[in-house]
Amino acid sequence: MGKIAGIDIGGTKIRFGIVSELGEVLADWTIPTKIPLYPYLEEQILRIKKEFPDLTGIGIGTRGMVDAETGIITFEKELEGWQGTAVKSQLETATGLRVEVNNDANCAALAEVQLGAAKGFRRVACLTVGTGLGGGFVFDGRIMNGSNGGAGEVGHMILYPNGLLCGCGRKGCSEQYVSGTALRRLIREENVIDPETGDLAIPQNLFRLAVDGVASAISVRERFLSDFAIVVSSLQAVLDMECVVIGGGVSDSADDWWDLLLERVEPLKLKPFEMRRAVFGNEAGMLGAAMLIID
């Protein structure tokens, strides 16, 4: 049985995995991201190909927008020189293997649908709540990519017209209100002090402080979860999905807020749907990248 290389490219690190056709991770490791990215990536992949001569394909999940058909990076401002790179065609020429490329949040969604929390559901929306707010939609086993690879950009649905300025240049995008970055701002606005340190709380501790009864932390939690529920509800109005999966770094603290989010979403539902916590953590992007090949 052949093996697939699953690669997850982030702003600071690249995670590699060797995955069986059954979705088992046989090996994985992480290296720092280096610029210029493409020659560095090709060099690493050619080395992997020598080490694993039975590779049958390479799946890549990357930050930014991707034209999934051509494998060209259509939009990415943080990784200098990455935008416009024809990753699929260049790597296929260099390796002689099939290469598929997609957005990292889409790959994480695919992993949850094929192997994780949403296995068995046909129409799924996955939300990744980390520094920003990402999304991926998988219907009937296929990622919804959109015309320019921009489908699933949940963080850039406008939640508050003329609201806070977003990095995309528009105002009021949802990731300014539902993300780790948003939590930091809310903590400052509500002046949430951690009793143990005497300093401003950090997002990782915010929901625990709310559970402990810190009034300012409860206020942040209410604002955050109310906005989160509206985002989920708006997605249902557009997608009519069967299941929503929530993952990302902020979900690490979900024990302290999950039931409250479910309570806020319930009265906003147009029809019943499932909400589930993601099964995979940091390996979701790498696993889902491999799933691009296992179709």
DRENDO-1510 file (C-alpha; in Angstrom, 1 decimal, always signed):
<recs>
REC; n; res; u; v; w
REC; 1; MET; +0.0; +0.0; +0.0 .
REC; 2; GLY; +1.4; +3.4; -1.0 .
REC; 3; LYS; +2.1; +6.3; +1.3 .
REC; 4; ILE; +1.2; +10.0; +0.9 .
REC; 5; ALA; +3.1; +13.0; +2.1 .
REC; 6; GLY; +0.8; +15.5; +3.9 .
REC; 7; ILE; +2.2; +19.0; +4.3 .
REC; 8; ASP; +0.8; +21.9; +6.3 .
REC; 9; ILE; +2.5; +25.2; +5.6 .
REC; 10; GLY; +2.1; +28.0; +8.2 .
REC; 11; GLY; +3.6; +31.4; +8.7 .
REC; 12; THR; +6.3; +30.2; +11.1 .
REC; 13; LYS; +6.5; +26.4; +10.6 .
REC; 14; ILE; +5.8; +23.6; +8.1 .
REC; 15; ARG; +4.5; +20.3; +9.4 .
REC; 16; PHE; +5.2; +17.1; +7.3 .
REC; 17; GLY; +3.5; +13.8; +7.7 .
REC; 18; ILE; +3.7; +10.4; +6.0 .
REC; 19; VAL; +0.2; +9.0; +5.9 .
REC; 20; SER; -1.1; +5.6; +4.9 .
REC; 21; GLU; -4.1; +5.3; +2.6 .
REC; 22; LEU; -6.1; +4.4; +5.7 .
REC; 23; GLY; -5.3; +7.7; +7.2 .
REC; 24; GLU; -2.7; +6.4; +9.7 .
REC; 25; VAL; +0.2; +8.8; +10.5 .
REC; 26; LEU; +3.3; +6.8; +10.0 .
REC; 27; ALA; +5.8; +9.6; +10.7 .
REC; 28; ASP; +5.6; +13.4; +11.2 .
REC; 29; TRP; +8.0; +16.2; +11.9 .
REC; 30; THR; +8.1; +20.0; +11.9 .
REC; 31; ILE; +10.6; +22.5; +10.4 .
REC; 32; PRO; +10.7; +26.3; +10.4 .
REC; 33; THR; +9.2; +28.2; +7.4 .
REC; 34; LYS; +11.9; +29.8; +5.3 .
REC; 35; ILE; +11.7; +32.5; +2.6 .
REC; 36; PRO; +11.9; +32.1; -0.4 .
REC; 37; LEU; +9.5; +29.3; +0.3 .
REC; 38; TYR; +9.2; +27.3; -3.0 .
REC; 39; PRO; +12.8; +26.2; -3.5 .
REC; 40; TYR; +13.1; +25.3; +0.2 .
REC; 41; LEU; +9.9; +23.2; +0.0 .
REC; 42; GLU; +11.0; +21.4; -3.2 .
REC; 43; GLU; +14.3; +20.6; -1.6 .
REC; 44; GLN; +12.6; +19.1; +1.5 .
REC; 45; ILE; +10.1; +17.1; -0.6 .
REC; 46; LEU; +12.8; +15.6; -2.9 .
REC; 47; ARG; +14.6; +14.5; +0.3 .
REC; 48; ILE; +11.4; +12.9; +1.6 .
REC; 49; LYS; +10.9; +11.1; -1.8 .
REC; 50; LYS; +14.3; +9.5; -1.4 .
REC; 51; GLU; +13.6; +8.4; +2.2 .
REC; 52; PHE; +10.1; +7.1; +1.3 .
REC; 53; PRO; +10.4; +5.7; -2.3 .
REC; 54; ASP; +6.9; +4.3; -2.2 .
REC; 55; LEU; +5.2; +7.7; -2.0 .
REC; 56; THR; +2.2; +7.9; -4.3 .
REC; 57; GLY; +1.3; +11.6; -4.0 .
REC; 58; ILE; +1.8; +14.8; -2.1 .
REC; 59; GLY; -1.0; +16.9; -0.5 .
REC; 60; ILE; -0.3; +20.4; +0.6 .
REC; 61; GLY; -2.4; +22.7; +2.8 .
REC; 62; THR; -1.2; +26.3; +3.0 .
REC; 63; ARG; -2.3; +29.6; +4.4 .
REC; 64; GLY; -3.7; +31.9; +1.8 .
REC; 65; MET; -6.1; +31.4; -1.0 .
REC; 66; VAL; -5.5; +28.6; -3.5 .
REC; 67; ASP; -6.9; +27.8; -6.9 .
REC; 68; ALA; -7.4; +24.1; -6.2 .
REC; 69; GLU; -7.6; +23.2; -9.9 .
REC; 70; THR; -4.3; +24.7; -11.0 .
REC; 71; GLY; -2.6; +24.6; -7.6 .
REC; 72; ILE; -1.6; +28.3; -7.8 .
REC; 73; ILE; -1.5; +30.5; -4.7 .
REC; 74; THR; -3.9; +33.3; -5.6 .
REC; 75; PHE; -3.6; +35.4; -2.5 .
REC; 76; GLU; -1.2; +35.5; +0.4 .
REC; 77; LYS; +0.5; +38.6; +1.8 .
REC; 78; GLU; +2.4; +37.3; +4.8 .
REC; 79; LEU; +4.6; +34.7; +3.1 .
REC; 80; GLU; +6.7; +36.9; +0.8 .
REC; 81; GLY; +6.8; +35.6; -2.8 .
REC; 82; TRP; +4.4; +32.8; -2.2 .
REC; 83; GLN; +1.4; +34.5; -3.9 .
REC; 84; GLY; +1.4; +33.5; -7.6 .
REC; 85; THR; +3.5; +30.4; -7.1 .
REC; 86; ALA; +2.4; +27.5; -9.3 .
REC; 87; VAL; +3.0; +24.9; -6.6 .
REC; 88; LYS; +1.2; +22.0; -8.2 .
REC; 89; SER; +2.7; +22.1; -11.6 .
REC; 90; GLN; +6.2; +22.9; -10.4 .
REC; 91; LEU; +6.2; +20.1; -7.8 .
REC; 92; GLU; +4.7; +17.5; -10.2 .
REC; 93; THR; +7.5; +18.3; -12.7 .
REC; 94; ALA; +10.1; +18.0; -9.9 .
REC; 95; THR; +8.8; +14.8; -8.4 .
REC; 96; GLY; +6.9; +12.9; -11.0 .
REC; 97; LEU; +4.1; +12.4; -8.4 .
REC; 98; ARG; +0.5; +13.7; -8.2 .
REC; 99; VAL; +0.3; +16.9; -6.2 .
REC; 100; GLU; -2.8; +18.6; -4.8 .
REC; 101; VAL; -2.9; +22.0; -3.0 .
REC; 102; ASN; -5.6; +23.7; -1.0 .
REC; 103; ASN; -6.1; +26.1; +1.8 .
REC; 104; ASP; -5.1; +24.9; +5.3 .
REC; 105; ALA; -8.5; +25.5; +6.9 .
REC; 106; ASN; -10.1; +23.5; +4.1 .
REC; 107; CYS; -7.6; +20.7; +4.7 .
REC; 108; ALA; -8.5; +20.7; +8.4 .
REC; 109; ALA; -12.2; +20.5; +7.5 .
REC; 110; LEU; -11.5; +17.5; +5.2 .
REC; 111; ALA; -9.7; +15.7; +7.9 .
REC; 112; GLU; -12.6; +16.1; +10.3 .
REC; 113; VAL; -15.1; +14.9; +7.7 .
REC; 114; GLN; -13.1; +11.9; +6.5 .
REC; 115; LEU; -11.6; +10.7; +9.8 .
REC; 116; GLY; -12.8; +12.9; +12.7 .
REC; 117; ALA; -15.8; +14.6; +14.3 .
REC; 118; ALA; -17.9; +14.9; +11.2 .
REC; 119; LYS; -17.4; +11.4; +9.8 .
REC; 120; GLY; -20.7; +10.2; +8.3 .
REC; 121; PHE; -22.1; +13.7; +7.6 .
REC; 122; ARG; -22.6; +14.8; +4.0 .
REC; 123; ARG; -22.7; +18.6; +4.5 .
REC; 124; VAL; -20.3; +20.1; +7.0 .
REC; 125; ALA; -18.9; +23.5; +7.9 .
REC; 126; CYS; -15.8; +23.6; +10.0 .
REC; 127; LEU; -14.7; +26.7; +11.9 .
REC; 128; THR; -11.1; +27.2; +13.0 .
REC; 129; VAL; -10.9; +29.7; +15.8 .
REC; 130; GLY; -7.3; +30.7; +16.4 .
REC; 131; THR; -5.4; +34.0; +15.9 .
REC; 132; GLY; -8.1; +34.7; +13.3 .
REC; 133; LEU; -11.3; +32.9; +12.2 .
REC; 134; GLY; -11.0; +30.4; +9.4 .
REC; 135; GLY; -13.5; +28.0; +7.8 .
REC; 136; GLY; -13.8; +25.1; +5.4 .
REC; 137; PHE; -17.0; +23.6; +3.8 .
REC; 138; VAL; -17.1; +20.0; +2.8 .
REC; 139; PHE; -20.2; +18.8; +0.9 .
REC; 140; ASP; -20.5; +15.2; -0.3 .
REC; 141; GLY; -16.9; +14.6; +0.5 .
REC; 142; ARG; -15.6; +17.5; -1.6 .
REC; 143; ILE; -14.2; +20.9; -0.5 .
REC; 144; MET; -16.2; +23.9; -1.7 .
REC; 145; ASN; -13.4; +26.1; -3.1 .
REC; 146; GLY; -15.2; +28.9; -4.8 .
REC; 147; SER; -14.0; +30.6; -8.0 .
REC; 148; ASN; -10.7; +31.9; -6.6 .
REC; 149; GLY; -10.1; +29.5; -3.7 .
REC; 150; GLY; -11.8; +32.0; -1.4 .
REC; 151; ALA; -14.8; +30.0; -0.2 .
REC; 152; GLY; -14.8; +29.3; +3.5 .
REC; 153; GLU; -13.4; +32.7; +4.5 .
REC; 154; VAL; -15.8; +32.9; +7.4 .
REC; 155; GLY; -13.6; +35.4; +9.2 .
REC; 156; HIS; -14.4; +37.9; +6.5 .
REC; 157; MET; -18.1; +37.8; +6.6 .
REC; 158; ILE; -19.1; +41.2; +7.9 .
REC; 159; LEU; -20.6; +40.9; +11.4 .
REC; 160; TYR; -20.8; +44.6; +12.3 .
REC; 161; PRO; -21.2; +47.0; +9.4 .
REC; 162; ASN; -18.7; +49.9; +9.7 .
REC; 163; GLY; -17.2; +48.1; +12.7 .
REC; 164; LEU; -13.6; +47.5; +13.6 .
REC; 165; LEU; -11.0; +47.7; +10.8 .
REC; 166; CYS; -9.9; +44.3; +9.6 .
REC; 167; GLY; -6.5; +43.3; +8.1 .
REC; 168; CYS; -8.3; +42.7; +4.8 .
REC; 169; GLY; -9.0; +46.5; +4.6 .
REC; 170; ARG; -12.8; +46.3; +5.3 .
REC; 171; LYS; -14.6; +47.1; +8.5 .
REC; 172; GLY; -16.6; +44.8; +10.8 .
REC; 173; CYS; -15.3; +41.4; +9.7 .
REC; 174; SER; -16.3; +38.6; +12.1 .
REC; 175; GLU; -12.7; +37.6; +12.9 .
REC; 176; GLN; -12.4; +41.0; +14.6 .
REC; 177; TYR; -15.0; +39.7; +17.1 .
REC; 178; VAL; -14.6; +35.9; +17.2 .
REC; 179; SER; -10.9; +35.0; +17.4 .
REC; 180; GLY; -7.9; +34.9; +19.8 .
REC; 181; THR; -7.1; +38.4; +18.6 .
REC; 182; ALA; -10.6; +39.5; +19.5 .
REC; 183; LEU; -10.3; +38.0; +23.0 .
REC; 184; ARG; -7.2; +40.1; +23.6 .
REC; 185; ARG; -9.0; +43.2; +22.6 .
REC; 186; LEU; -12.1; +42.4; +24.7 .
REC; 187; ILE; -9.8; +41.6; +27.7 .
REC; 188; ARG; -8.3; +45.1; +27.4 .
REC; 189; GLU; -11.7; +46.8; +27.0 .
REC; 190; GLU; -13.2; +45.0; +30.0 .
REC; 191; ASN; -10.0; +45.3; +32.0 .
REC; 192; VAL; -10.0; +41.6; +33.0 .
REC; 193; ILE; -7.3; +41.2; +35.7 .
REC; 194; ASP; -6.1; +37.8; +36.6 .
REC; 195; PRO; -6.2; +37.6; +40.4 .
REC; 196; GLU; -3.2; +35.3; +40.5 .
REC; 197; THR; -0.8; +37.6; +38.6 .
REC; 198; GLY; -2.4; +41.0; +39.1 .
REC; 199; ASP; -1.9; +41.6; +35.4 .
REC; 200; LEU; -4.3; +41.6; +32.4 .
REC; 201; ALA; -5.6; +38.1; +31.8 .
REC; 202; ILE; -4.4; +36.2; +28.7 .
REC; 203; PRO; -6.9; +34.6; +26.3 .
REC; 204; GLN; -5.9; +31.0; +27.4 .
REC; 205; ASN; -7.1; +31.8; +31.0 .
REC; 206; LEU; -10.1; +34.0; +30.2 .
REC; 207; PHE; -12.8; +31.4; +30.2 .
REC; 208; ARG; -11.4; +29.7; +33.4 .
REC; 209; LEU; -11.6; +33.1; +35.1 .
REC; 210; ALA; -15.3; +33.4; +34.0 .
REC; 211; VAL; -16.0; +30.0; +35.5 .
REC; 212; ASP; -14.4; +31.2; +38.7 .
REC; 213; GLY; -16.9; +34.1; +38.8 .
REC; 214; VAL; -14.6; +37.1; +37.7 .
REC; 215; ALA; -17.3; +39.6; +36.6 .
REC; 216; SER; -15.2; +41.3; +33.9 .
REC; 217; ALA; -14.3; +37.8; +32.4 .
REC; 218; ILE; -17.9; +36.8; +32.4 .
REC; 219; SER; -18.7; +40.0; +30.4 .
REC; 220; VAL; -16.0; +39.1; +27.8 .
REC; 221; ARG; -17.3; +35.6; +27.6 .
REC; 222; GLU; -20.9; +36.8; +27.0 .
REC; 223; ARG; -19.8; +39.2; +24.2 .
REC; 224; PHE; -17.6; +36.6; +22.5 .
REC; 225; LEU; -20.1; +33.7; +22.6 .
REC; 226; SER; -23.0; +35.9; +21.5 .
REC; 227; ASP; -21.1; +37.0; +18.4 .
REC; 228; PHE; -19.9; +33.4; +17.8 .
REC; 229; ALA; -23.5; +32.1; +17.9 .
REC; 230; ILE; -24.5; +34.7; +15.2 .
REC; 231; VAL; -21.7; +33.6; +13.0 .
REC; 232; VAL; -22.8; +30.0; +13.2 .
REC; 233; SER; -26.4; +30.9; +12.6 .
REC; 234; SER; -25.6; +33.0; +9.6 .
REC; 235; LEU; -23.7; +30.0; +8.1 .
REC; 236; GLN; -26.8; +27.9; +8.4 .
REC; 237; ALA; -28.9; +30.4; +6.6 .
REC; 238; VAL; -26.4; +30.2; +3.6 .
REC; 239; LEU; -25.3; +26.6; +3.7 .
REC; 240; ASP; -28.0; +24.6; +5.5 .
REC; 241; MET; -25.3; +22.2; +6.8 .
REC; 242; GLU; -25.9; +19.1; +8.9 .
REC; 243; CYS; -23.0; +19.6; +11.1 .
REC; 244; VAL; -20.7; +22.3; +12.4 .
REC; 245; VAL; -17.2; +21.4; +13.7 .
REC; 246; ILE; -15.3; +23.9; +15.9 .
REC; 247; GLY; -11.5; +23.7; +16.2 .
REC; 248; GLY; -8.5; +25.9; +16.5 .
REC; 249; GLY; -6.4; +27.1; +19.4 .
REC; 250; VAL; -9.3; +28.9; +21.2 .
REC; 251; SER; -11.2; +25.6; +21.3 .
REC; 252; ASP; -8.5; +24.2; +23.6 .
REC; 253; SER; -10.5; +25.9; +26.4 .
REC; 254; ALA; -13.9; +24.7; +25.2 .
REC; 255; ASP; -14.5; +22.7; +28.3 .
REC; 256; ASP; -15.2; +26.0; +29.9 .
REC; 257; TRP; -17.6; +27.5; +27.3 .
REC; 258; TRP; -18.9; +24.7; +24.9 .
REC; 259; ASP; -22.3; +24.2; +26.6 .
REC; 260; LEU; -22.8; +28.0; +26.8 .
REC; 261; LEU; -22.2; +28.3; +23.1 .
REC; 262; LEU; -24.7; +25.5; +22.4 .
REC; 263; GLU; -27.3; +27.4; +24.5 .
REC; 264; ARG; -26.8; +30.6; +22.5 .
REC; 265; VAL; -26.9; +28.9; +19.1 .
REC; 266; GLU; -30.1; +26.8; +19.9 .
REC; 267; PRO; -32.7; +29.7; +19.6 .
REC; 268; LEU; -31.0; +30.9; +16.4 .
REC; 269; LYS; -31.3; +27.7; +14.5 .
REC; 270; LEU; -33.6; +27.6; +11.5 .
REC; 271; LYS; -33.5; +23.8; +11.4 .
REC; 272; PRO; -31.8; +21.3; +13.7 .
REC; 273; PHE; -28.1; +20.6; +13.1 .
REC; 274; GLU; -25.2; +19.0; +15.0 .
REC; 275; MET; -22.4; +21.0; +16.6 .
REC; 276; ARG; -19.2; +19.0; +17.5 .
REC; 277; ARG; -15.8; +19.8; +18.8 .
REC; 278; ALA; -12.9; +19.0; +16.4 .
REC; 279; VAL; -11.1; +15.7; +17.1 .
REC; 280; PHE; -7.8; +16.7; +15.5 .
REC; 281; GLY; -5.6; +19.5; +16.9 .
REC; 282; ASN; -2.4; +20.8; +15.2 .
REC; 283; GLU; -2.2; +17.7; +13.0 .
REC; 284; ALA; -5.5; +18.5; +11.2 .
REC; 285; GLY; -4.0; +20.5; +8.4 .
REC; 286; MET; -1.4; +17.9; +7.7 .
REC; 287; LEU; -3.8; +15.0; +7.8 .
REC; 288; GLY; -6.3; +16.8; +5.6 .
REC; 289; ALA; -3.6; +17.7; +3.1 .
REC; 290; ALA; -3.0; +13.9; +2.7 .
REC; 291; MET; -6.7; +13.4; +2.3 .
REC; 292; LEU; -6.6; +15.6; -0.9 .
REC; 293; ILE; -4.8; +12.6; -2.5 .
REC; 294; ILE; -6.9; +9.9; -0.9 .
REC; 295; ASP; -10.1; +10.5; -2.9 .
</recs>
